[in-house]
Amino acid sequence: MPPRAVITLTALGTLAAGVATAAAAPVWLPPVTLAGAAPGTGPPALAGSPAGRAVAAWATAGPPRAAVRAPGGPWFLAGDVPGAARGATDVDVAAGPDGSAIVSWVAGGRVVVAVRPAGRRFARPVALSAARAVAAAPRCGLAADGEAVCVWLAEPAGGGDPAIQASQRPPDGRWDRPLTLSAAGERAFAPALGVGVGGEAVAVWRRDEGDRHLARGSVRGAGGEWAAPQDLSAAGESVFVEPAVAVGPRGEAVAVWTLGRGGNAVAQGAVRPPSGPWGSPEDLSRPGRDVRGARVALDGSGAAVAVWAREGVVQAAARAPGSGWRPPRDLSQAGWQAGGPRVAANARGDAVATWSAVQGTRFAVQAAVRPADGDFSAPDTLSPDVQSATAPVPAIDARGGVVVAWQIPGGGPDPDLAPNGVRAMSGLVSAPAPDRPVLVDLRPRPARFRPPGATELRFALTGAGPVAIEVRRARDGRPAGAFTVQGRAGLNRVRLAGRVGERRLAPGRYVVTARAPGGPPRSAAVVVLRRR
């Protein structure tokens, strides 16, 4: 250790617990604030790429805002989507396999989208829906080659049946004119969209026929035409919550929904093999008085994991390709009322589920993770005890790196004008091998300091092991110093003052890089200010 480096290593209790068996317990870093409390701030949407880049977006009283997280690194400061007008609602975001992203929203009754190519800035926003219709609920997706697909709900301004419309954009091309997917005379609502890496797309929605509601869907082959819609749910039953859909790497699809059956409700799903017809709907949950919020994700093999809330308990069921659904299991904790579940999975089979939970007057965000070769962990409460939190959304990358974003509700008589905020948290599902610790994230607090003050570098390890830390000048990449610390499982803190070894850090911007043996490096920026 350099004689002048001051190093403090701390493994916090909840982070270190159970890490001796790293495959069984996730590692979480402290949350960061993406947006402070401000009137009109909506719940975040979140999407991530296999390489670990993540994009969060949310509505504000002004234009929609977005924040981007580098793979395994810090979040860039949130900013307005360039060129977007004020008054955005229904903000959503999707990510492509290459790290590109598309943010969609509604402004002035029209669907507007802005695409962010990988490693570049957002392109100018484009209005997709027609001015003569009132649009809502846009959902978009990106294929591996950059092709984009969007669907939304359109209601004719002069009256008429609401319909599901779609538009697509070839790589580096222009958006097509809107196409109506739902049948003429059909009252369609609540669209959802899944887009595969090859460009296969599946849109699902709810069709209302008086007191009866059906799950419907339309399929589009890669770069092809949308097929005529067909019913997914059985004719004698009634869907009452919006359906959801996921598309796998070979074009397979799984759609899920909840429906009423007598005085009970049940989560249900249907499977479509690549280039094949939809299978018959299957029950996923046991009947209950309050079953709702079904969501689904697919991994690289086409295996599915679905989640829903049943009578205040979040449950999950898994399905291997070519097999039936396994019996559901509880994910949420006894003593909490849980709802609003979401789920994400990566190519190797890791998964993360999140939900909102209420206990007395406390509103919290909770999560459970599942390694590819294991089962879901016990739930972790991610949000701080002193702060209410709701509406979590997860993303997971190819290495099992997890990001969760949620809303900090500010309260007030009008939720649309309440001073809400947005927070995010990162973690790791499990280590690839117990004897090879993985470094999770890296962040300095504060990112700017003035000697003789210091910054505290924070990172998490899935197990004990050495971590090499290097400091370079950002301007020219010249080394300013390096040292190695013996990290512990859980959260580690390294205090970096105005010197690294015998070398003094002159005022300026530096890049700090940490690396565990055999793992990818994690980098963060630090600014050293002049002495007063």
C-alpha positions in Angstrom: 0.0 0.0 0.0 1.4 3.5 -0.8 2.4 5.2 2.4 0.2 8.2 1.9 -2.9 6.4 0.6 -5.6 6.4 3.2 -7.8 3.3 2.6 -10.9 2.2 4.5 -12.6 -1.1 3.6 -16.1 -1.7 4.9 -18.5 -4.5 4.2 -22.0 -3.3 5.2 -24.2 -5.9 6.9 -27.0 -6.3 4.4 -24.5 -6.3 1.5 -22.1 -8.8 2.9 -24.7 -11.2 4.3 -24.6 -14.5 2.5 -21.9 -13.5 0.0 -19.7 -16.5 1.1 -22.1 -18.3 -1.2 -22.1 -15.7 -3.9 -24.5 -17.5 -6.3 -27.2 -17.2 -3.7 -27.2 -13.5 -2.7 -27.1 -10.3 -4.8 -24.8 -7.4 -4.1 -26.3 -3.9 -4.2 -24.7 -0.5 -4.2 -26.3 2.5 -2.5 -29.0 4.3 -4.6 -28.3 7.5 -6.5 -30.7 10.3 -7.3 -31.3 10.9 -11.0 -33.9 13.7 -10.5 -34.6 15.7 -7.3 -38.1 16.5 -6.2 -39.8 18.7 -8.8 -43.4 19.2 -9.8 -44.7 17.0 -12.5 -41.9 14.4 -12.4 -43.4 11.1 -13.5 -42.4 7.5 -12.7 -39.3 6.4 -14.7 -39.1 4.1 -17.6 -35.9 2.0 -17.8 -34.1 -0.1 -20.5 -30.7 -1.7 -20.7 -28.4 -3.3 -23.3 -26.5 -6.6 -22.9 -23.3 -4.7 -22.5 -24.6 -2.9 -19.5 -25.5 0.5 -20.8 -28.8 1.7 -19.3 -31.2 4.6 -20.2 -33.8 6.0 -17.8 -36.5 8.5 -19.0 -39.3 10.3 -17.2 -41.9 13.1 -17.7 -41.5 16.5 -16.1 -43.5 19.7 -16.1 -41.3 20.6 -19.1 -39.7 18.3 -21.8 -39.1 14.7 -21.0 -35.7 14.0 -19.4 -33.3 11.1 -19.8 -30.2 9.8 -18.0 -27.6 7.4 -19.4 -25.5 5.0 -17.4 -22.2 3.7 -18.8 -21.6 0.0 -18.5 -20.7 -0.7 -14.9 -20.1 3.0 -14.3 -21.9 6.1 -13.1 -25.0 7.8 -14.5 -24.5 10.8 -16.7 -26.4 13.8 -15.4 -30.0 13.9 -16.5 -31.0 16.3 -19.2 -33.9 17.2 -21.4 -34.3 15.2 -24.5 -33.0 17.7 -27.1 -35.7 19.3 -29.2 -38.6 18.0 -27.1 -41.5 20.3 -26.3 -43.0 20.8 -22.9 -45.9 18.8 -21.6 -44.8 15.2 -22.2 -46.8 12.3 -20.8 -46.7 8.5 -21.2 -42.9 8.5 -21.4 -41.4 5.1 -22.3 -37.9 3.9 -23.3 -36.4 0.9 -25.1 -32.8 -0.2 -25.7 -31.2 -2.0 -28.6 -28.6 -4.8 -28.2 -25.9 -2.4 -29.3 -26.6 0.2 -26.6 -28.9 2.4 -28.7 -32.1 3.7 -27.2 -35.4 5.1 -28.2 -37.5 7.4 -25.9 -41.2 7.8 -26.7 -43.8 10.1 -25.3 -47.1 11.9 -26.0 -47.1 15.6 -26.6 -50.1 17.6 -27.9 -52.0 14.3 -28.4 -49.3 12.9 -30.7 -46.8 10.2 -30.3 -43.2 11.6 -30.5 -40.0 9.6 -30.5 -36.3 10.4 -30.2 -33.6 7.8 -31.1 -30.2 7.8 -29.5 -27.7 5.7 -31.6 -25.1 3.9 -29.6 -22.4 6.2 -28.4 -24.1 9.3 -29.9 -26.5 12.0 -28.9 -30.3 11.9 -29.4 -31.5 12.6 -32.9 -34.2 15.2 -33.4 -37.6 14.1 -32.1 -40.1 12.9 -34.8 -44.0 12.8 -34.4 -45.3 9.5 -35.6 -49.0 9.6 -35.1 -51.4 11.6 -37.2 -52.5 15.1 -36.0 -56.2 14.2 -36.5 -56.2 11.5 -33.8 -55.5 11.5 -30.1 -52.7 9.1 -29.3 -51.6 7.5 -26.0 -49.5 4.6 -24.5 -46.6 4.5 -27.1 -44.4 1.3 -26.9 -41.2 0.9 -28.9 -38.5 -1.6 -29.6 -35.1 -1.8 -31.4 -33.6 -4.7 -33.3 -29.9 -5.5 -33.4 -29.5 -3.8 -36.8 -31.1 -0.6 -35.6 -34.5 -1.1 -37.0 -37.1 0.5 -34.8 -40.8 -0.4 -34.3 -43.5 1.5 -32.3 -47.1 0.9 -31.5 -49.7 3.1 -29.7 -53.3 3.7 -29.0 -55.1 6.1 -31.4 -58.6 7.5 -30.9 -60.1 9.5 -33.8 -60.5 13.2 -32.8 -64.0 13.3 -34.3 -65.2 10.1 -32.5 -65.0 6.5 -33.5 -63.4 3.3 -32.3 -60.0 3.4 -30.6 -57.4 1.5 -32.6 -53.8 0.1 -32.3 -51.5 1.7 -34.8 -47.8 1.0 -35.6 -44.9 2.5 -37.5 -41.5 1.2 -38.3 -38.2 2.6 -39.3 -35.4 0.7 -41.2 -31.8 1.2 -40.0 -30.8 4.8 -40.7 -34.0 5.3 -42.6 -37.3 7.2 -42.2 -40.4 6.3 -40.2 -43.2 4.7 -42.2 -46.7 6.1 -42.2 -48.9 4.8 -39.4 -50.6 1.5 -40.0 -53.6 0.3 -38.1 -53.1 -3.2 -36.6 -56.5 -3.8 -35.0 -59.5 -4.8 -37.1 -62.0 -2.3 -38.3 -64.8 -1.8 -35.8 -62.8 -3.3 -33.0 -62.4 -1.3 -29.8 -58.8 -1.8 -28.9 -56.9 -0.6 -25.8 -53.6 -1.1 -23.8 -51.0 -1.9 -26.4 -47.8 -3.8 -25.5 -44.9 -4.6 -27.8 -42.0 -7.1 -28.0 -39.2 -6.8 -30.5 -36.5 -9.5 -31.0 -32.9 -9.0 -31.9 -33.6 -10.1 -35.5 -36.4 -7.6 -35.9 -39.4 -9.9 -35.2 -42.1 -7.9 -33.6 -45.3 -8.9 -31.6 -48.0 -6.4 -30.6 -50.7 -7.4 -28.1 -53.6 -5.4 -26.8 -57.0 -5.7 -25.1 -60.1 -5.9 -27.3 -63.3 -4.7 -25.6 -66.7 -6.0 -26.7 -69.2 -4.6 -24.2 -68.7 -6.4 -21.0 -66.3 -9.0 -22.6 -62.6 -8.3 -23.1 -60.1 -10.4 -25.1 -56.3 -10.5 -25.4 -55.4 -9.9 -29.1 -52.2 -9.9 -31.0 -50.5 -9.3 -34.3 -47.1 -10.7 -35.5 -44.5 -9.2 -37.9 -41.6 -11.1 -39.3 -38.2 -9.4 -39.4 -38.6 -6.5 -41.8 -41.9 -7.9 -43.1 -45.6 -7.1 -42.9 -47.9 -7.3 -39.9 -50.2 -10.3 -39.9 -54.0 -10.1 -39.3 -54.7 -9.9 -35.6 -56.0 -13.0 -33.7 -57.5 -13.7 -30.3 -55.0 -15.1 -27.7 -57.4 -15.6 -24.8 -60.4 -17.9 -24.8 -63.7 -16.6 -26.0 -65.6 -17.5 -22.9 -63.4 -15.5 -20.5 -62.8 -11.8 -20.0 -59.4 -10.1 -19.8 -59.5 -7.2 -17.4 -55.8 -6.0 -17.1 -53.6 -5.0 -20.0 -51.6 -7.9 -21.6 -47.8 -7.9 -21.8 -45.4 -9.7 -24.3 -41.8 -10.7 -24.7 -39.9 -11.9 -27.8 -37.0 -14.2 -27.7 -33.8 -14.3 -29.8 -35.3 -16.7 -32.4 -38.6 -14.9 -32.7 -40.5 -17.0 -30.1 -43.0 -15.0 -28.1 -44.9 -15.3 -24.8 -47.9 -13.1 -24.0 -49.4 -12.9 -20.5 -52.5 -11.2 -19.0 -55.0 -11.5 -16.1 -58.6 -12.3 -16.5 -61.7 -12.7 -14.5 -63.3 -16.1 -13.9 -66.5 -16.1 -11.9 -65.7 -14.2 -8.6 -62.0 -14.9 -9.0 -59.1 -13.8 -11.2 -56.1 -15.7 -12.7 -52.9 -14.9 -14.5 -52.8 -16.6 -17.9 -50.4 -16.9 -20.8 -49.9 -18.1 -24.4 -46.8 -19.2 -26.2 -45.9 -18.7 -29.9 -42.9 -20.8 -31.2 -40.7 -19.2 -33.9 -42.7 -19.0 -37.2 -45.5 -21.0 -35.7 -49.1 -20.4 -34.4 -50.1 -19.3 -30.9 -50.7 -22.1 -28.5 -53.8 -22.4 -26.3 -53.9 -20.1 -23.2 -52.6 -21.7 -20.0 -53.3 -20.7 -16.4 -50.1 -19.5 -14.6 -51.5 -18.7 -11.1 -54.0 -20.2 -8.8 -57.3 -18.3 -8.7 -57.6 -15.4 -6.3 -59.8 -12.5 -5.5 -57.1 -10.0 -6.6 -54.7 -11.2 -9.3 -53.3 -8.6 -11.6 -50.2 -7.0 -13.2 -48.8 -10.0 -15.1 -45.4 -9.4 -16.8 -43.0 -11.7 -18.7 -39.4 -11.9 -19.8 -37.5 -14.3 -22.0 -33.8 -15.4 -21.9 -31.5 -16.4 -24.6 -32.8 -20.0 -24.8 -36.4 -18.9 -25.0 -37.1 -19.8 -21.4 -39.8 -17.5 -19.8 -40.3 -16.1 -16.4 -43.6 -14.4 -15.6 -44.6 -12.4 -12.5 -47.9 -11.1 -11.1 -49.4 -10.0 -7.8 -52.0 -12.3 -6.2 -53.9 -11.0 -3.1 -51.0 -8.7 -2.1 -48.2 -11.3 -2.8 -45.9 -11.1 -5.8 -45.5 -14.6 -7.4 -43.4 -16.0 -10.3 -43.5 -19.0 -12.6 -40.9 -20.2 -15.1 -41.2 -22.2 -18.3 -38.5 -23.9 -20.2 -38.7 -24.1 -24.0 -41.0 -26.9 -25.1 -42.3 -27.5 -21.5 -45.2 -26.4 -19.5 -45.3 -23.7 -16.8 -43.9 -24.7 -13.4 -46.0 -24.1 -10.3 -45.8 -20.5 -9.1 -43.8 -19.5 -6.0 -44.0 -16.5 -3.8 -41.3 -13.8 -4.2 -42.5 -11.0 -1.8 -42.1 -11.1 1.9 -44.8 -11.9 4.4 -46.1 -8.8 6.3 -46.0 -6.6 3.1 -48.7 -5.8 0.6 -46.9 -6.1 -2.7 -48.0 -5.1 -6.3 -46.9 -3.6 -9.6 -44.3 -6.4 -10.4 -41.8 -6.1 -13.3 -39.3 -8.6 -14.5 -36.2 -8.7 -16.8 -34.0 -11.5 -17.9 -30.7 -11.7 -19.8 -29.4 -14.2 -22.4 -27.8 -16.6 -20.0 -30.9 -16.9 -17.9 -30.4 -14.6 -15.0 -33.5 -12.7 -13.9 -34.6 -9.9 -11.6 -38.1 -9.1 -10.4 -39.1 -5.8 -8.7 -42.3 -4.6 -7.1 -43.8 -1.9 -4.8 -44.5 -2.9 -1.2 -46.5 -1.3 1.6 -46.2 -2.0 5.3 -48.3 0.3 7.5 -47.4 3.8 6.3 -44.1 2.7 4.6 -43.9 2.5 0.8 -40.8 0.7 -0.4 -39.2 -0.8 -3.5 -38.2 -4.5 -3.2 -36.4 -6.9 -5.6 -35.4 -10.6 -5.9 -32.8 -11.9 -8.3 -32.4 -15.3 -9.9 -29.1 -16.7 -11.2 -29.3 -18.8 -14.3 -28.6 -22.0 -12.5 -30.6 -21.2 -9.3 -33.8 -19.9 -7.8 -35.0 -16.5 -6.8 -33.2 -14.9 -3.8 -35.0 -13.7 -0.7 -36.3 -10.2 -1.4 -34.2 -7.1 -0.6 -35.6 -3.7 0.2 -33.7 -1.3 -2.0 -35.2 2.1 -1.0 -34.0 3.8 2.2 -36.2 3.4 5.3 -36.7 7.2 5.6 -38.0 7.7 2.0 -41.2 6.5 0.3 -40.6 4.8 -3.0 -42.9 3.3 -5.7 -43.1 2.2 -9.4 -39.8 0.3 -9.7 -38.5 -0.9 -13.1 -35.6 -3.3 -13.7 -33.0 -4.0 -16.4 -30.2 -6.6 -16.5 -27.2 -7.0 -18.7 -25.4 -10.1 -20.1 -23.1 -10.4 -17.0 -25.9 -10.2 -14.5 -25.5 -6.6 -13.7 -28.8 -5.2 -12.5 -30.2 -1.6 -12.6 -33.4 -0.6 -10.9 -35.0 2.8 -11.1 -38.0 4.1 -9.1 -40.0 7.1 -8.2 -39.8 9.1 -5.0 -43.4 10.3 -4.4 -43.6 13.8 -3.0 -47.2 13.6 -2.0 -49.7 16.4 -2.4 -53.4 16.6 -3.5 -52.6 16.4 -7.2 -50.1 13.6 -8.2 -49.5 15.2 -11.6 -48.1 18.3 -9.9 -46.5 16.7 -6.8 -42.8 17.3 -6.4 -41.7 13.8 -7.2 -38.1 12.5 -7.8 -36.3 9.6 -9.4 -33.7 7.3 -8.0 -31.7 4.3 -9.3 -29.7 1.5 -7.9 -27.2 -1.0 -9.4 -26.1 -4.5 -8.3 -25.1 -7.9 -9.5 -27.1 -11.1 -9.5 -24.2 -13.4 -8.6 -20.5 -14.1 -9.3 -19.7 -16.3 -12.3 -17.5 -18.4 -10.0 -17.0 -18.1 -6.2 -13.2 -17.9 -6.5 -13.4 -15.0 -9.0 -14.9 -11.9 -7.4 -16.7 -9.5 -9.7 -16.5 -5.7 -9.3 -19.8 -4.0 -9.3 -19.9 -0.3 -10.3 -17.6 2.4 -9.1 -18.5 5.9 -7.9 -16.7 8.7 -6.1 -18.4 10.7 -3.3 -18.0 13.6 -3.8 -16.9 13.6 -7.4 -15.2 17.0 -6.8 -13.0 17.7 -3.9 -10.5 20.3 -2.7 -7.3 19.2 -0.9 -6.7 18.6 2.0 -10.2 17.1 1.7 -10.8 13.8 0.0 -13.2 11.7 -2.1 -14.4 8.3 -1.1 -14.4 5.7 -3.9 -17.2 3.2 -3.5 -17.4 -0.2 -5.2 -18.9 -3.6 -4.4 -17.4 -7.0 -4.7 -19.2 -10.4 -4.9 -16.4 -11.9 -2.9 -13.1 -11.0 -1.3 -10.1 -10.3 -3.6 -7.6 -7.8 -4.7 -8.7 -4.7 -6.6 -6.2 -2.6 -8.6 -6.9 1.1 -8.7 -5.3 3.4 -11.2 -5.5 7.2 -11.5 -4.9 8.9 -14.8 -5.2 12.5 -16.0 -8.3 12.8 -18.2 -6.7 15.4 -20.5 -3.9 13.2 -21.9 -4.3 9.8 -20.2 -0.9 10.1 -18.4 -0.7 8.0 -15.2 -0.9 9.9 -11.9 -0.5 6.9 -9.6 -1.8 3.4 -8.8 -2.3 1.1 -5.8 -3.9 -2.2 -4.9 -6.3 -2.9 -2.1 -7.6 -6.2 -0.7 -11.4 -5.9 -1.1 -14.0 -7.6 1.0 -17.3 -9.1 -0.1 -19.9 -6.4 -0.2 -19.5 -2.6 -0.3 -15.9 -1.2 -0.1 -14.8 2.3 0.5 -11.4 3.7 -0.5 -10.5 7.2 0.6 -8.5 9.1 -2.0 -6.9 12.3 -0.8 -4.7 14.8 -2.7 -1.9 12.3 -3.2 -1.5 8.8 -4.6 1.6 7.4 -3.1 4.3 10.1 -3.1 2.7 11.8 -6.1 0.5 14.9 -5.5 -2.6 15.3 -7.6 -2.5 18.7 -9.3 -5.8 20.5 -9.9 -7.7 19.0 -12.8 -9.9 16.1 -14.0 -8.8 12.5 -13.4 -10.2 9.1 -14.5 -10.1 6.5 -11.7 -10.2 2.9 -12.9 -10.7 -0.1 -10.7 -10.3 -3.7 -11.8 -10.7 -7.1 -10.1 -8.5 -10.0 -11.5 -10.0 -11.3 -14.7 -13.0 -8.9 -14.7 -13.8 -5.8 -16.7 -12.6 -2.4 -15.5 -14.9 0.1 -14.0 -14.1 3.8 -14.4 -15.3 7.1 -12.8 -14.3 10.7 -13.1 -12.9 12.8 -10.2 -12.1 16.5 -10.3 -9.4 17.9 -8.0 -10.0 21.6 -7.2 -7.4 24.2 -6.4 -6.7 24.9 -2.7 -8.5 28.0 -1.4 
